[in-house]
Amino acid sequence: LNLLKTYLSPPKEALRAAEFGVECGAEGVYVVDSAGGLRPDEVANYIGTIRRKLDVDIGFHGHDNIGTGLQNTVTAIESGASLVDSSILGIGRSAGNVPTEHVLGYLAEEDDRWEPDWDHVAEIEAVISDIYPGEGRIRAKDVLYGRAKLHSSIEEGLRALAAEHDMSLIEVLE
């Protein structure tokens, strides 16, 4: 059950809708921040209210309009969501969705069992960038710069190092 624009109802009302959906056969419930304006405490309240009463998968779909997309996604996971949405390059309506690159970077930092295939992510980004051109989007290399605590101003040198060792920039940053 996708509770589109969940924020239009208080958590207890969202819970009632979720309970009705489950009674009708829904196997899971999605809290949806369609406008990208929820704060992390609000996400925790919605997810927690549903989690305390229903034993179903809970998902979270958020947009990044006020810059809280990743924080809200992490909060959803910590509050009991077992499903979260993201999109490569953050592509989505309005300010976009939480970038998959951010979610993967966070999970990889938090849990050694998560080790994304960053070369594959970069390949997908290249294909999508041809279809949806645009600047200012987060990319795998940007997340890897952050994880390595390296400033992107040294990219030229890193590319030269990569070429010297027959590697990709992504491999050097990993």
C-alpha positions in Angstrom: 0.0 0.0 0.0 1.5 3.3 -1.1 0.4 6.1 1.2 1.0 8.9 -1.4 1.5 12.3 0.3 1.6 10.6 3.7 2.3 14.0 5.3 -1.2 15.2 4.5 -2.5 13.0 7.4 -1.2 12.7 11.0 0.6 9.4 11.8 -2.4 7.9 13.6 -4.5 8.5 10.5 -1.8 7.0 8.3 -1.8 4.0 10.6 -5.6 3.6 10.1 -5.1 3.7 6.4 -2.3 1.1 6.7 -4.5 -1.2 8.8 -7.3 -1.0 6.3 -4.9 -1.8 3.5 -3.5 -4.8 5.3 -7.1 -6.0 6.0 -7.7 -5.8 2.3 -4.6 -7.9 1.5 -1.7 -5.4 1.4 1.6 -7.2 2.4 3.5 -3.9 3.0 3.0 -0.2 3.5 5.0 2.7 2.1 5.4 6.0 3.8 5.8 8.5 1.0 7.3 12.0 1.3 6.0 13.1 -2.1 7.0 16.8 -1.6 10.4 16.1 0.0 9.5 18.3 3.0 9.4 15.8 5.9 12.0 16.1 8.7 13.7 13.0 10.1 11.7 13.2 13.4 8.5 13.1 11.3 9.7 10.1 9.3 10.5 8.3 12.5 7.1 9.1 13.9 5.2 7.7 10.8 7.4 4.6 10.5 7.4 4.0 14.2 3.6 4.4 14.6 3.0 1.8 11.8 5.8 -0.5 13.0 4.4 -0.7 16.6 1.0 -1.9 15.3 1.5 -3.8 12.1 3.8 -6.8 11.3 4.3 -6.0 7.6 7.2 -4.7 5.5 7.4 -0.9 5.7 9.0 1.1 3.0 10.0 4.7 2.6 10.0 6.8 -0.5 11.3 10.3 -0.2 12.3 13.3 -2.3 15.2 15.7 -1.5 13.6 19.1 -1.7 14.9 20.4 1.6 18.1 18.4 1.5 17.0 15.7 4.0 16.6 12.8 1.5 19.5 10.7 2.8 18.9 11.6 6.4 15.2 10.7 6.1 16.1 7.4 4.4 18.6 6.5 7.2 16.0 7.4 9.8 13.4 5.2 8.1 15.8 2.3 8.2 16.7 2.9 11.8 12.9 3.2 12.6 12.1 -0.2 11.1 11.6 0.3 7.4 12.8 -2.8 5.5 12.4 -1.2 2.0 13.7 2.2 0.9 13.6 3.9 -2.5 16.4 5.7 -4.2 17.4 6.6 -7.8 20.6 6.7 -9.7 21.8 10.3 -9.9 18.9 11.2 -7.7 16.7 11.5 -10.8 13.1 12.2 -9.8 10.3 14.7 -9.8 11.0 18.2 -8.4 14.4 18.2 -6.6 14.7 14.5 -7.1 14.9 11.4 -5.0 17.6 10.4 -2.6 20.5 9.4 -4.8 21.3 5.7 -4.9 24.9 6.7 -4.7 24.3 8.4 -1.3 22.4 5.4 0.1 25.2 3.0 -1.1 27.9 5.2 0.3 26.2 5.4 3.6 25.5 1.7 3.8 29.1 0.8 2.8 30.4 3.1 5.6 28.1 1.6 8.2 28.4 -2.1 7.4 31.3 -3.9 6.0 29.0 -6.4 4.4 27.9 -3.7 2.0 30.5 -3.2 -0.8 28.9 -1.7 -3.9 30.2 -2.4 -7.3 31.1 1.3 -7.9 32.3 0.6 -11.5 28.9 -0.8 -12.3 27.2 2.2 -10.7 29.3 4.5 -12.8 28.4 2.6 -16.0 24.7 3.0 -15.2 25.3 6.7 -14.5 26.9 7.1 -17.9 24.0 5.5 -19.7 21.4 7.5 -17.7 23.3 10.7 -18.2 23.0 10.2 -22.0 19.2 9.9 -21.6 18.8 12.6 -19.0 21.7 15.1 -19.4 22.3 17.5 -16.6 24.9 18.9 -14.3 25.0 19.0 -10.5 24.0 15.4 -9.9 25.8 13.3 -7.4 27.9 10.5 -9.0 29.6 7.4 -7.7 33.0 9.2 -7.9 31.7 12.0 -5.7 30.7 9.6 -3.0 34.0 7.8 -3.2 35.9 11.1 -2.9 33.9 11.6 0.3 34.6 8.1 1.6 38.3 8.5 0.9 38.3 12.0 2.3 40.0 13.3 -0.9 39.1 16.6 -2.5 38.0 16.4 -6.1 40.6 19.1 -7.0 43.1 16.3 -7.3 41.1 14.4 -9.9 43.6 15.2 -12.7 46.4 13.6 -10.8 44.3 10.6 -9.8 43.3 10.0 -13.4 47.0 10.1 -14.4 47.7 7.6 -11.7 44.8 5.4 -12.9 46.1 5.5 -16.5 49.6 4.7 -15.3 48.3 1.5 -13.6 45.7 0.6 -16.2 42.9 1.3 -13.7 39.7 3.4 -13.7 39.3 6.4 -11.6 36.7 4.5 -9.6 39.2 1.7 -8.9 41.8 4.3 -7.6 39.2 5.9 -5.4 38.0 2.6 -3.9 
